[in-house]
Amino acid sequence: MADFHQGGTVATLHNLTQRPLEELEAELVKFSKQRPMGLLLPSLFSELETDAMPKILAEVKQVPYLSQIVIGLDRADERQYREALQFFKELPQHHRVLWNDGPRLRALHAELQAHGVAPEEEGKGRNVWYCLGYMLATDRAEAIALHDCDIVTYDRSLLARLIYPMANPQFSYQFAKGYYPRIANGSLNGRVTRLLVTPLLRSLEQVTGPSEYLTYLDGFRYPLAGEFSFRKNVIPDIRMPSDWGLEMGTLSEMFRNYSNNKLCQVDIAEVYDHKHQDISTADQAKGLSKMSIDICKLLFRKMAGMGTVFSKEMFRTLKASYFRNALDFVERYKNDAIMNGLDLDVHKEEEAVELFAENIVAAGKMFLSSPHEKPFIPSWSRVESAMPDVYSRLVEAVEEDQKEFS
């Protein structure tokens, strides 16, 4: 059973009673009459061919309260887009598949590039960004949930708990971050959160001084969770990263745009497992190595935007502070794993810490050497200002694809 501790600077909504799913869904159906709800699924075509996605589809099609489902489809040719349309056809809810690699959305992307407001890098951030623009344009949902498409332990109670804080009209929250334990097959997972993010946040505060921003991030139990929900009015002003910094970047934007009492985190699953990334010690452009660099760069950019001055010397000090803190966390997690009968390979844990320590310095060098980098996708407010008919054009492109290929 979960604890009831309220730590950090945002509210924590726990799973204290294992409330029946039927009760939650009955309430959500009532809420949906006042506050329509939508689901955003950013997906690679390859994920449709895994064991996870058919199970997610089987669960989602039973959800009674959704007004809209939007699937962002990446890395798909025409044949694969047709297959995706057939795959999602069994959904009874209103749904659309955004074919991000199709000629219509590519043409619209080229126009946005000409205006200087298009995402510069492909990836999950770009996929989510286009889906959010489409959901703004269609105006079918007031409360929106987003979750990954590789969750092998998925059941629809995850979605119900994730969207509940946005759906309940008694709540004033604008954003909710999902959290859960990362345990699967008798092992403790979630290395990037456990061994990079938490010790790095503590080390940044040691090196740069007290920070409301760092304290805020450190209060989230699983800041890298790909599951969150939000109100529709949040979307226009978000400036999202297009790389692995998406989750941390979204938390940072919420910190910038809203007071903490409008934000919360919610316990959405007792068990959670998904596709695991290789650590990729030999290649900084892949796997957890790239993820760690992207996350570090995002934190450095955000802190620089708040007035922190970074230097080569500071990054060397930060690496040393991080290394000591991270090794302390390895000890904590080893003892926690032993007491709970879980496997934890201390050698691999310390190898990961060594890699992350090197990547903190690597990310620092990249940050210092690229002062003109534009790492964030423009907000939809700016896009609409640059191209006033963008929403109608986006909807038209999606509908024409649907009509031609379904």
N, C-alpha and C positions, 0 to 999 in steps of 0.2 A: 504494500500500500504506500502511496506517495506521502511525503511529509506535507505540513501546512505552512512551512516557513515562508515569510515574505521578505526576501532579500533583494538587494539592488535598488534601482530607482524607478522601475516600472512594476506594475502589478503582475503577480503570478497566479494564474488560474489552474488549480490542481485537479487531479483525478482522485478524489478522496473516497468516493462511494461506489465506483464501478456502475454508474447509473445506466440502466438498460438503454440500448440503442433505440428501441421503439419509442421510449419517452422523449428522447432528444429529437428524433425525427418528427414526432407529432408536434412538438413545440416549433420546430423549424418550419413546418408546413404552415402553421399559424402566422409566424413571423413573415413568411414569404408573401403573404397578401399585402403587407405593408411595406416590406423591403425585399424586392426581388433579388434572387441570388444567382451567381454565375460561378463557373469553374474554368480555370485556365490550365491547360496541359501542354507544356513545352516538350516536344518529343523529336527524337531522331527516328527516321524510318526504321533503322535497325532495331529499335526498341519494340517495334510492333512484332518482331520475330522472336522475341524472348518469352520466357515463361511468365514474366511479371505483367506485361501489358494486357494479355487476355484476361488475367485475373482481375486487374484493375477495371477493365471494361465491364466484366461480369458484375462487379460490385457497383460501379457507378450507374449502370443502367437501372438499378433498383432504387436509386435515390429519388424521393418523391418531391423534393422542394426546389430543384434547380430550374431556373427559367432559361438558362443559356450555358452551353459548353463550347469553348473555343480551343481548338487544338492547333498549336503551331508546329508545322512539319518541316524539319530540316533534312538536308542531304537526301533528297528524293528526286528521281527523274519522273518522266510522265507516267511510265508504267507503274512505278511505285506510288505515285500520287493517286492513280486510279485504284490501286490496291488499298490504300489508306481510306479512300472514300467508302469502299466496300466494307472494310474492317469496322469503321465507326457507324455504318449504316444502321446497325441494330440498336443504337441509342434512341430511346423514345423521346428524350428531351431535344429541344431545338439546338442544333449544333452546326458548326462550320469548321472546315479544315483549311488553315492558311498554308498554301503551298509557297513557301518562302523562296524556293529555287525555280518557280515557274516564270514564264516570260512576262506575265502581267505584273506580278509583284516585283520582278527584276526591273521592269521598265519604270515603275513608280519609284523604286529605289534609286535609279539613275537620275530621275528628276530631283529627288531630295538631295542627292549628291551635288547636283548643279547649284542648288540653293545653299549648300554647305551645312545641311542639317540631317544628314544620313548617318547611321552607325558606320564606323570605320572598320570594324572588325566583326567577323562572323562568330557565332557562338550562342550560348544560351541567353545572354543578355539581349542580343539583337532579336532573337526569337520572341522572348517575353515582351520586348518593347513594341514590336509590331502587333502582337496580340492585344496588348493594352490599348494601343491606338484604335484597333478594331472594336474593342468593347466600349470605348468611349464613343465611337462613331455610331454604334448600333443602339446604345442606351437601353439595353434590356435588363441590366443588373445593377443594383445599388451596392450590394455586398459581394465581394469577389474573393475566392480562394484560389491558391496556386499550389500545386504539389508536383513532385517529380514523377516520371513515368517508368522508373526502374525499381520500384519498391516491391520486393518479393514477398513481404509479409503483409501486404495491403488488405485492409477491410474498410468498409465505408464509415465505420465509427471514427476513423481518423479524420475524414472530411467533415463529419458532423461536429466534432469537437473543435476543429480548426476554424470553421466559419461561424460557429455560435457567437463568439464575442462581437462579430460585425453584424450579425442578424438580429440579436435581441434588442428591441427598441428602448429597453431600459438602460442599456449600456451606452456610454458616450465614446467608446474607443474608436479610433480611426485606423488602427493597425494592430495586428496580432502576429506574433512569431511562434511557430510550433516548436516544441521540444520533446525529447524522448531519450531513453537510454540507448546507447549504441552497443548492444550485446547480441551476438549471434553465434551459433554453433559452439557454445562454450568459451567464447573468446571476447575480450574487450576491444572494441573497434573505435572509430572516430579519432584517429591519430592526429589529424591536423588541428582539430579543436583542442584536444587534450594536451598535445605536446608543442604546438606552435602558438595558437591564438591566445590561450589563457596566460601562459608564462610570458609571452611577448607583451601583452597589455600591462601586466604587472611590471615588467622591466622598463617599458616606455615611461611609466609613471615614476619609477625610481630615477631614471636618467633625465627626464624633462620636467619633472615636478607634478604636483597635483593637477588633475584635469577632470572636469565634469564629463567630457566626452569619453575618456577612457574608463571612468567609473561606470558610466552608462553602459558601454559595450560589455564590460566585465560582469554586469549583472544578468546577462542573458545566459541561460543554462546550456543552450546549444546554438551559438550564433551562426554556425554554418548550415543549419537546417535549410533545406530547399523548400520548406512548407511555410507559407504565411498567408494571411488574409488582410483585406483592407477595404475601406469604403471607396466608392467610385471617384469621389471628389479629391482623393489623394493623387490620382494618376497624372493630371496635367502638369504638375510641378516637379515630378521626380526626374532627377538626372542620374541615369543608371550607367554603371560600368558595363562594358560588353564582354569582359573576360571573366575569370574565376572569382573576381571580386564582387560579383552580383549580390550575394547575400549580405556581406558586410557593407557594401555600398548602399543597399536599401536601408539597412539599419541606420547608417550615417545620415541618409536623407531624411529619415523620420526624426532623428535628433535635431536636424537643422530646421525642419518645417513645423514641428509640433512640440507642445509641452509634454513632459513625461506622463502626465495623468491621462493622456489620450492614447497611450500605447500600453500593450500588455504582452505577456507570453503565456502560452497555454499548453498543458500536457495533453498530447494527442495520441500517444500509443505506448503500450507496455513493452512491445517488442517491435523493433524496426531494423530491417536489413535491406540493402540495395546493392547495386553494382559497385565493386570496389576498384579504386584506381591503383595502378602500380606506383610505387614510390619514385621510380625512374631516377636513380642516383647518377646515371651516366648521361642524362639529357635534361637540361633545365627547361626545355620547351615542351616537356610531356609530363603527364601524370601529376602526382602530388608535389613534385618539384616545381612544376610551373604554377600549380595552385598556390603554393606557399609564397612564391615570388609575387604573384598578382595580388595576394592579400596584403603582403608587406607594403608593396607600392601604394596600394589604396590607402592604407593607414597613414603612410608618410605624407601623401598628398592632402588628405583630409586635415591632418594636424598642421601642415604648412599653411593651409587655408585659414586656420585659426590662429596663426601667428608663431608657430614653433619654427625656429631656425635650425636646420640640419646641416651637418658637416661630415667630412670623412672621419674625423676624430670621434664625433658623437656616435657614428655607426659602429666603430670599433668598440667603444665602450658599451653600446647597446648589445652587441654580440656577446661580450663577456658576461654581462648581467643576465641576458637571456639564457646562456648556457648553464649558469649556476641554478637559476630558477627552474629551468626545464628538467634538469637532473633531479631536483627535489621532487618534482611532480612524478617522475618515473618511479621514485621510491614510494610515493603515496599510492599510485595506481597498482604497483606490484602488491602492496599489502592488502589493498581493497580486493584485488583479484584472488589472492590466496584465501582470504576470509570467505569469499563467495564461491570458492571452488571453480574459478575461471582460469583459463590459460592466459599467460602474458609472457612473451619472450623479451626479457630485459635487454638482451643483445640487440634485437631488432629495434626496440624502443630507443636505445641510446644511439643506434645508427641513424634513426630518423632525426633525433635531436641534433646530431652532428651535421646532417644535411641541411636542416632548417637554419642552423646557426650560420652556415656558409651562405645560404640564400638570403638571409637578412642583409648581409653585407653586399651581395650581388644586387639585390633590389635597391639598396641605398645608392649604389653606383649608377644604376639605371635612372633612378629618380634625379640625382644631381646632374647627370649628363643630358637629360631631356627636359629642359625647362619649358619648351614650347609644345610639349605633348598634350594632345586633347583626349584624355582617357575616358571621358563621359559622353554618353549619347545625349544630344540636346533634349530638353523637355518637350512634351507635346504642345505645351503653350507656345513655345518658340516656333515649333514646326508649323503650327496653324497660322502664326503671324507671318511666316515666310511664304507659306503656300496655303491660302485660305480655303481652297477646295479639297484639301488633303483627305479629310474624313470621307467625303462622298466618293472620292476617287478610290480610296482603300476599300470601301464597301463594294463598290462596283467591280473592282478587280476580283475580290473573293467570290462574289455572286456569279460572275461570268465564268470563273474557273469551275465552280460547282455545277453550273448549267451545262458547260461543254463536256466535262469529263465524267460526270456521275452516271 
